[in-house]
Structures are given as structure tokens and as C-alpha cells.
Amino acid sequence: MRIMKVMLVAGLLASSVGVAQAEDGMERIQRFQAQFKAEQERLWGDGKEQVVKQDKEDKKTDS
């Protein structure tokens, strides 16, 4: 019977630790995605400008 109590307590502790660690998981993911998008925007700029420049260059070479 003592082994069952120890296993029960260990299971409860393990599950409570897992919940505590995952508590702010969504906020961390959102913060990471926002930082990643900002960094990509800083590095590469607006993608639409790149496409417009390339289209204009392609039209010049086609003419």
C-alpha cells in the first residue's frame, strides 16, 4: 500500500510541475513570433517593394 501512495504523490507532483512550466507557453510563442517577424522585416524590408522593383526591371529588359 505504501508504494501506491508514493506513486500517487509522485504522479501528482509531476503533473503539477508540468502545468506550472507550460503556464506561460502561449505568451512565449507569441512573443517569439513577433520578435522573429520584426527581425525579418528589419533584415529584408518590405517584400512588396522587392517584387515591384523586380517587375520593373523585368519589363525594362523585355522592351
N, C-alpha and C positions, 0 to 999 in steps of 0.2 A: 504494500500500500504506500509506503514511503517513496518508492521510485515513481509511482504515478503522480504524487504531489510535486515532486521535484520536476518531473517532465511538464506538468501543468504550469507551474510557476515559470519555468524556463520558456515555455511557449508564449505565455502572456508577456513576459519581458521582451522577448524577441519581436513580437508583433507591435508592441508599443514603441520600441526603438525605431522600427521601420516606418511607422506612421509619423513619428517626430522628424525623421530625416527627410521624408517626402513632403512635408508640410508646405515648404516654400518652393517646390519644384516648378510649378507653373510660372511663378513670378521670375524665377531664374531663367527659364526658357524664353519668356517674352523679352526680358532684359538683354539676353544674348542675341536674339534675333534683331532687336532694334539697334544694338551696337554693331552687329555684322552689316546690316543694311547701310548704316551711316558710314562705316569704314569703306564699303564698296562704292558708295556714292562719292566719297572723298577721293578714292583712288581712281575711279574710272569715269566719274562725272555722269552727266545725263546720257543715257543710251540713245535717246531720240536724236540728240544733236549729232552723234556719230553716224547714225543711219542717214540723216539728211545730208551731211557732208559727203558721205559715200555715194548717195544717189546723184548728187550734183556732179561729182567727179566722173561718175559713170556716164552721165548724159553728155559731158564735155568731150569725153573720149569717143563716144559713139558718133558725134557730129562730124 
